[in-house]
């Protein structure tokens, strides 16, 4: 587990990196944001994203994915939805399955299962392949909604798509 002194030290190291005279690039920022993913400092990740944009550095899919992962882990569903809008507007290829899954997980952690299901429905209207983790998030949301029929339907759909449900997916489905 990470203690508050470790978090402060990591934040200080990032501040030192930002103060270096060398020009930082998207890879440097993505690495810094990725390091925050392990310690769940979502505010610092959002600050870094804003800083790179102020410096004219365009985030890439990995950068956005790292930020979304931190927001999901922290259960920051509002920020995750805001970030999803930004990605839709600025990322050339738009959000990917990982990004949507992270937004869904953030919503679930924030007790916003209905919003998580809206995101799942949005993805179903695209050509984005739905991975096991997204199915699991949707099944968990339907479980919270008390819609056991839909959880079973998604399990069948996963199998038809050749996706093997995890133990967690099965547990979510049977507890609905």
Order of alpha helices (4+ residues) and beta strands (2+ residues): alpha-alpha-alpha-alpha-alpha-alpha-alpha-alpha-alpha-alpha
